[in-house]
Amino acid sequence: MLAAVASATLSGAVGHPVSVEVHVSNGLPGFTIVGLPDAAVRESRDRVRAAILSSGFSWPLRRLTINLAPSGVRKGGAGLDLPIAIGLLVAAGELNSSCTDGFAFCGELGLNGSLRHVPGMIALADAAAAPLGLVVPLCDVREATLVRGEDAHGAATLADLVRVLRGEARWPGTPPPTGANTAPDPPDLSDVRGQAVGRRAVEVAAAGRHHLLMIGPPGSGKTMLAERLAGLLPALTPAEALTVTRIHSAAGSALPDGALLERPPFRAPHHQASIVSLVGGGSWSLRPGEAGMATPSMIECP
C-alpha cells in the first residue's frame, strides 16, 4: 500500500516543502529511506519504530520504503519523524488516508511516542503546503501560529494525534504563555559615565542607521557602548520582526514564549570566531551565522 504525507525540511533559514511517500510491500522485513536524507533522517527508522510500538500500534513486518520527494533536495533534521510515522500508520491500515488529507506534519518523535521541539518552525510552517493546517508538537504551536494562524495544530504524543485524526478527540488548545525566556529591556546610555565622543557617535549612528567602527584599547568602553546602541533603535516593524524571528528560530535560539522578537538583536561573537560561525554555512546542513542573526540590527566584533 502507498501513502503520501506533506511536510517540510529546513535549509539555512529557508524551508522547503517535502512529500513523504511510504510504500509497504511483501518481502523480507526491511526499512529503507531514500531521497538524500542526512544522518538524523536515516536514524529516524529506530525512533519511529519505537514510538509506534510505545503508542500501542503494531509495526508492519513487511518491506518498508520511504521516499522523500523531491529527491534532489537534501533533507535534514529530525522534523521528518512525525510525517514518516503518520505515513507508515496510513500505509499499514492503522489510519484512513482521508484523515490526513490536507494536513502537513512536522515534528521529532521520542522513543515513548512524545512529540518534541523542532528548530526553525517558522520557516517550516511557511513552507509546508497544507490547506487544512499544519500539525506540530504542542510546544511549537505558538511559534507556528506566527505564520499559520489558526491553521496550526499541536499534539503532545503520537497516540493523542491519532485519536484526533480518527475523530475520537479534539485538538488541544494552544499552551498559555509561561513567562519564561522573556526578553529583558536593553541597557541604556544612562549607565555610561564620560565617553562624550563615543556617546555622540552611537547616537548619530542609531539616528541615521549608519555603520559604526569603534577602535580602542581593552577596557575603554567599546562593548558597553555597542550593547547600548540596540536600546536606542526603534522597535522592529512587523516584517522585520518576522525576519529576525525566523532566523533565530532556524538557529535554534530560545524565543520568548514563541513570540516575535520585537527589539533589534545584538550579537557579540568571540574575536576568534571562525568565518563559518560569522557568515553561516556548514558541510551538510546550513546554519545562520552571527551576521545573519544580527540582521537587521548590528554586530559587535571585539
HUPEVEN-V43932 format. One record per pair of residues at least 24 apart in sequence whose C-alpha atoms are under 8 Angstrom apart, sorted by the first residue. I is the first residue (numbers start at 1). J is the second residue. D is the distance in whole Angstrom. If there is no record, write none. Layout:
BEGIN
i: (I & I)
j: (J & J)
d: (D & D)
END
This chain:
BEGIN
i: (1 & 1 & 1 & 2 & 3 & 3 & 3 & 3 & 3 & 4 & 5 & 5 & 5 & 5 & 5 & 5 & 5 & 5 & 6 & 6 & 6 & 6 & 6 & 6 & 6 & 7 & 7 & 7 & 7 & 7 & 7 & 7 & 8 & 8 & 8 & 8 & 8 & 8 & 9 & 9 & 9 & 9 & 9 & 9 & 10 & 10 & 10 & 10 & 10 & 10 & 10 & 11 & 11 & 11 & 11 & 12 & 12 & 12 & 12 & 12 & 12 & 13 & 13 & 13 & 13 & 13 & 13 & 13 & 13 & 14 & 14 & 15 & 15 & 15 & 15 & 15 & 15 & 16 & 16 & 16 & 17 & 17 & 17 & 17 & 18 & 18 & 18 & 18 & 19 & 19 & 19 & 20 & 20 & 20 & 20 & 20 & 20 & 20 & 21 & 21 & 21 & 21 & 21 & 22 & 22 & 22 & 22 & 22 & 22 & 22 & 22 & 23 & 23 & 23 & 23 & 24 & 24 & 24 & 24 & 24 & 24 & 25 & 25 & 25 & 26 & 26 & 27 & 27 & 28 & 28 & 29 & 29 & 29 & 29 & 30 & 30 & 30 & 30 & 31 & 31 & 31 & 31 & 32 & 32 & 32 & 33 & 33 & 33 & 33 & 34 & 34 & 34 & 34 & 34 & 35 & 35 & 35 & 35 & 35 & 35 & 35 & 35 & 35 & 36 & 36 & 36 & 36 & 36 & 36 & 37 & 37 & 37 & 37 & 38 & 38 & 38 & 38 & 38 & 39 & 40 & 40 & 40 & 41 & 41 & 41 & 41 & 41 & 41 & 44 & 44 & 44 & 47 & 47 & 47 & 47 & 48 & 48 & 48 & 48 & 48 & 48 & 50 & 50 & 50 & 51 & 51 & 51 & 51 & 51 & 51 & 51 & 52 & 52 & 52 & 54 & 54 & 54 & 55 & 55 & 55 & 55 & 56 & 57 & 60 & 76 & 78 & 78 & 78 & 78 & 79 & 79 & 79 & 79 & 80 & 80 & 80 & 80 & 81 & 81 & 81 & 81 & 82 & 82 & 82 & 82 & 82 & 83 & 95 & 95 & 96 & 99 & 99 & 100 & 102 & 102 & 102 & 102 & 103 & 103 & 103 & 103 & 103 & 103 & 104 & 104 & 104 & 104 & 104 & 104 & 105 & 105 & 105 & 106 & 106 & 106 & 106 & 107 & 107 & 108 & 109 & 113 & 113 & 113 & 114 & 114 & 114 & 115 & 115 & 115 & 115 & 119 & 119 & 119 & 119 & 120 & 120 & 120 & 120 & 120 & 120 & 120 & 121 & 121 & 122 & 122 & 122 & 122 & 122 & 122 & 123 & 123 & 138 & 138 & 139 & 140 & 141 & 141 & 142 & 142 & 142 & 142 & 142 & 143 & 143 & 146 & 146 & 177 & 178 & 179 & 179 & 180 & 180 & 181 & 181 & 181 & 181 & 182 & 182 & 183 & 186 & 186 & 186 & 186 & 187 & 187 & 187 & 188 & 188 & 188 & 189 & 189 & 192 & 192 & 198 & 199 & 202 & 202 & 203 & 203 & 206 & 206 & 207 & 223 & 223 & 226 & 227 & 230 & 230 & 230 & 230 & 230 & 230 & 233 & 234 & 234 & 235 & 235 & 235 & 236 & 236 & 236 & 237 & 238 & 240 & 244 & 244 & 244 & 247 & 247 & 247 & 248 & 250 & 250 & 251 & 251 & 264 & 264 & 264 & 265 & 265 & 265 & 265 & 265 & 265 & 266 & 266 & 266 & 266 & 266 & 267 & 267 & 267 & 267 & 267 & 268 & 268 & 268 & 268 & 269 & 269 & 269 & 270 & 270 & 271 & 271)
j: (25 & 91 & 92 & 91 & 87 & 88 & 90 & 91 & 97 & 87 & 83 & 84 & 86 & 87 & 100 & 103 & 104 & 105 & 83 & 103 & 104 & 105 & 128 & 129 & 130 & 80 & 83 & 104 & 105 & 106 & 128 & 129 & 80 & 106 & 124 & 125 & 127 & 128 & 75 & 76 & 77 & 79 & 80 & 124 & 75 & 76 & 77 & 120 & 123 & 124 & 250 & 76 & 285 & 286 & 287 & 250 & 281 & 285 & 286 & 287 & 288 & 120 & 123 & 246 & 247 & 250 & 251 & 287 & 288 & 123 & 124 & 123 & 124 & 125 & 126 & 127 & 128 & 124 & 127 & 128 & 124 & 127 & 128 & 129 & 68 & 69 & 70 & 128 & 68 & 69 & 70 & 66 & 67 & 68 & 69 & 83 & 84 & 87 & 66 & 67 & 68 & 69 & 87 & 64 & 65 & 66 & 67 & 84 & 87 & 88 & 91 & 64 & 65 & 66 & 91 & 62 & 63 & 64 & 65 & 91 & 92 & 62 & 63 & 64 & 62 & 63 & 62 & 63 & 62 & 63 & 61 & 62 & 63 & 64 & 61 & 62 & 63 & 64 & 63 & 64 & 65 & 66 & 64 & 65 & 66 & 65 & 66 & 67 & 68 & 65 & 66 & 67 & 68 & 71 & 67 & 68 & 69 & 70 & 71 & 72 & 73 & 74 & 75 & 68 & 71 & 72 & 73 & 74 & 75 & 68 & 74 & 75 & 76 & 74 & 75 & 76 & 77 & 284 & 76 & 76 & 77 & 78 & 75 & 76 & 77 & 78 & 80 & 81 & 78 & 80 & 81 & 81 & 109 & 110 & 111 & 81 & 82 & 84 & 85 & 109 & 111 & 111 & 112 & 113 & 109 & 110 & 111 & 112 & 113 & 114 & 158 & 85 & 113 & 158 & 111 & 112 & 113 & 112 & 113 & 158 & 159 & 159 & 94 & 92 & 285 & 107 & 108 & 109 & 118 & 106 & 107 & 108 & 118 & 105 & 106 & 107 & 108 & 106 & 107 & 108 & 109 & 106 & 107 & 108 & 109 & 115 & 107 & 162 & 166 & 166 & 165 & 166 & 165 & 130 & 131 & 132 & 133 & 130 & 131 & 132 & 133 & 134 & 135 & 128 & 129 & 130 & 133 & 134 & 135 & 134 & 135 & 136 & 134 & 135 & 136 & 137 & 136 & 137 & 137 & 158 & 157 & 158 & 159 & 156 & 157 & 158 & 155 & 156 & 157 & 158 & 249 & 250 & 251 & 252 & 246 & 247 & 248 & 249 & 250 & 251 & 252 & 249 & 250 & 146 & 147 & 245 & 246 & 249 & 250 & 246 & 250 & 174 & 175 & 175 & 258 & 174 & 175 & 174 & 175 & 257 & 258 & 259 & 258 & 259 & 259 & 260 & 257 & 257 & 256 & 257 & 256 & 257 & 254 & 255 & 256 & 257 & 256 & 257 & 256 & 227 & 228 & 230 & 231 & 227 & 228 & 231 & 228 & 231 & 232 & 225 & 228 & 224 & 225 & 225 & 225 & 226 & 229 & 229 & 232 & 232 & 233 & 233 & 300 & 302 & 300 & 266 & 263 & 264 & 265 & 266 & 297 & 298 & 264 & 263 & 264 & 262 & 263 & 264 & 262 & 263 & 264 & 262 & 262 & 296 & 293 & 295 & 296 & 288 & 292 & 293 & 293 & 287 & 288 & 287 & 288 & 294 & 296 & 297 & 293 & 294 & 295 & 296 & 297 & 298 & 294 & 297 & 298 & 299 & 300 & 293 & 294 & 298 & 299 & 300 & 299 & 300 & 301 & 302 & 300 & 301 & 302 & 301 & 302 & 301 & 302)
d: (7 & 5 & 7 & 6 & 6 & 8 & 6 & 5 & 7 & 6 & 6 & 8 & 7 & 6 & 7 & 8 & 7 & 7 & 7 & 7 & 5 & 6 & 7 & 7 & 7 & 7 & 7 & 5 & 5 & 6 & 6 & 7 & 8 & 7 & 6 & 8 & 6 & 5 & 6 & 6 & 7 & 7 & 8 & 6 & 8 & 7 & 8 & 7 & 7 & 6 & 8 & 8 & 6 & 6 & 8 & 7 & 8 & 7 & 4 & 5 & 6 & 7 & 7 & 7 & 5 & 5 & 8 & 7 & 7 & 6 & 8 & 5 & 5 & 8 & 7 & 5 & 8 & 7 & 5 & 7 & 8 & 5 & 5 & 7 & 6 & 6 & 7 & 8 & 6 & 5 & 7 & 7 & 6 & 5 & 6 & 7 & 6 & 7 & 6 & 5 & 6 & 7 & 7 & 7 & 6 & 5 & 7 & 7 & 6 & 6 & 7 & 6 & 5 & 7 & 7 & 7 & 6 & 5 & 7 & 6 & 7 & 6 & 5 & 7 & 6 & 6 & 6 & 6 & 6 & 6 & 5 & 4 & 5 & 7 & 8 & 7 & 5 & 6 & 6 & 5 & 6 & 8 & 6 & 5 & 6 & 6 & 5 & 6 & 8 & 8 & 6 & 5 & 6 & 8 & 6 & 5 & 6 & 7 & 4 & 7 & 8 & 7 & 8 & 8 & 6 & 7 & 7 & 5 & 6 & 8 & 6 & 5 & 6 & 7 & 6 & 5 & 7 & 8 & 8 & 7 & 5 & 6 & 7 & 6 & 6 & 6 & 7 & 8 & 7 & 8 & 6 & 7 & 6 & 6 & 6 & 6 & 8 & 7 & 6 & 7 & 8 & 5 & 7 & 8 & 7 & 6 & 5 & 5 & 4 & 8 & 8 & 7 & 7 & 8 & 7 & 5 & 6 & 7 & 6 & 7 & 5 & 8 & 8 & 6 & 7 & 7 & 5 & 8 & 7 & 5 & 4 & 5 & 6 & 8 & 6 & 6 & 7 & 7 & 6 & 5 & 6 & 6 & 5 & 6 & 6 & 8 & 8 & 8 & 7 & 8 & 5 & 7 & 7 & 5 & 5 & 5 & 7 & 5 & 7 & 5 & 5 & 6 & 7 & 6 & 7 & 5 & 7 & 5 & 6 & 6 & 5 & 6 & 8 & 6 & 5 & 8 & 6 & 6 & 8 & 8 & 6 & 5 & 7 & 6 & 4 & 6 & 7 & 6 & 5 & 7 & 6 & 5 & 7 & 5 & 7 & 8 & 8 & 5 & 4 & 7 & 7 & 7 & 7 & 7 & 6 & 8 & 6 & 7 & 8 & 6 & 7 & 7 & 7 & 7 & 7 & 6 & 8 & 7 & 8 & 7 & 5 & 7 & 5 & 7 & 8 & 8 & 6 & 7 & 8 & 7 & 7 & 7 & 7 & 7 & 5 & 7 & 5 & 7 & 6 & 8 & 7 & 7 & 5 & 7 & 5 & 6 & 5 & 6 & 8 & 8 & 6 & 8 & 8 & 7 & 7 & 8 & 6 & 8 & 7 & 6 & 6 & 7 & 7 & 7 & 7 & 7 & 8 & 6 & 7 & 7 & 7 & 8 & 7 & 8 & 8 & 6 & 5 & 7 & 5 & 6 & 6 & 8 & 8 & 7 & 7 & 7 & 7 & 7 & 7 & 6 & 6 & 7 & 7 & 6 & 6 & 8 & 7 & 5 & 7 & 6 & 7 & 8 & 6 & 7 & 6 & 7 & 6 & 6 & 8 & 7 & 6 & 7 & 5 & 6 & 6 & 5 & 6 & 8 & 7 & 6 & 8 & 7 & 7 & 6 & 6)
END
